[in-house]
Structure formats: structure tokens, C-alpha cells
Amino acid sequence: MKLIVLNLPRDMDERNLEELFKIHGTVTACTLVLDDKNGDSKGFGFVEMELEEEAMVAIEKLHGTKIKQNKIRVKPAT
């Protein structure tokens, strides 16, 4: 199941994002969206998890939590 993660700290990298989600299940892919001009994070990304059940637990546990000063949003990607 593919999830979108919004309002991430701009200095977060893909490794940190994967670590955050793999506590809740198997992460099959993790991608931050980067600015084409300077390569900096745009503050959101996508995480794919192997099982829908694990993805739903990750949404429940992580949506609305704070990372640094940012309250992240996690939901299914459409």
C-alpha cells in the first residue's frame, strides 16, 4: 500500500523516513520529493508498505505526530 507523508522537516532524508515507518511493518519503497533546482526536500514523500494492515497501523500511529517542530500527516496515496 502506498502512503503519502506530508509536512516533513526539510532536513529529513529517505533513510530517516524509512526508519520511522519500518517500526510498523515492511517498507518496500521510500521516496522523498525533491526540488529540481536545488535538490532540497519539498517536505513530503511516499512510503510503500508490503501489507495493507501494516500501512493502516502506520497511519494510525504516525498521523499527527511531531517530528522536530512539524506535525506530520500520513494518509493513503491516491
Buried (B, 14 or more C-beta within 10 A) or exposed (E): BBBBBBEBBEEBEBEBBBEBBBEBBEBEEBEBEEEEEEEEBEBBBBBBBEEEEBBBBBBEBBBEEEBEEBEBBBEEEE
